[in-house]
Amino acid sequence: MKRILLCTLIVAALPALAQVSANPNAKVDPKNNKVSRPVVEKPKQKLMTREELRACLVRFDKNETEAKDIKAAQAANAQERADMIKLKDELTLAGQTINTTATELKAEREALIKSQEGIKEQIAKLERAEAEKVLADYKAKAAAHDERIDAYNKAKAKYAEDAKSFDAKVETHNKSSKELQTRTEAHLDTVDDWKAECSNKPYDEADEIAVRKELGLNKK
């Protein structure tokens, strides 16, 4: 049976066959003076050879496999981009926190320095027990300040490392995105070539069955 090879993404009608004009040499029936119906043989459509059909089916199967792979790669790329946007927001928040902490530490340090300037005079006016309490309180505040500075420095170092790592990830992601775009465009060109060279071309159904069996392809 004669079949038409169709792309799964396209539904196209066969080009209409050229109409055949009436036979000018047709005989006239003298009884009814009407032209007898001419017998016109329709030109036979040229079918694809089995080799041509095999090549088209192999290309079609490769195109479908590539389309699935690209779709999966695009999904992974989109998820990666979403994760990176989330990470960027987290880094932005961390940077803001570091800046806020730096401002607080500066103000805290200035307050400690100011209090240190008058602490000797304050202690001199107090009893020993009270003086020791004031001094101990100052030392506790200074120690807490130092601890906050250490934590700040660690957070700042981690932020710098995370930002560097993020920049590397962005570069890698952008590179892979461009490669995926190039791959997608090449695939679309390949599909267009298949449509031009294989789509809507007639073939024998028996050849299709035989070739699919030979290649181990499921019928689309």
Secondary structure, DSSP 8 states (H G I E B T S, - for coil): -EEEE--TT--------------TT--EETTTTEE--------------HHHHHHHHHHHHHHHHHHHHHHHHHHHHHHHHHHHHHHHHHHHHHHHHHHHHHHHHHHHHHHHHHHHHHHHHHHHTS-HHHHHHHHHHHHHHHHHHHHHHHHHHHHHHHHHHHHHHHHHHHHHHHHHHHHHHHHHHHHHHHHHHHHHHTTTEEEEHHHHHHHHHHHT----
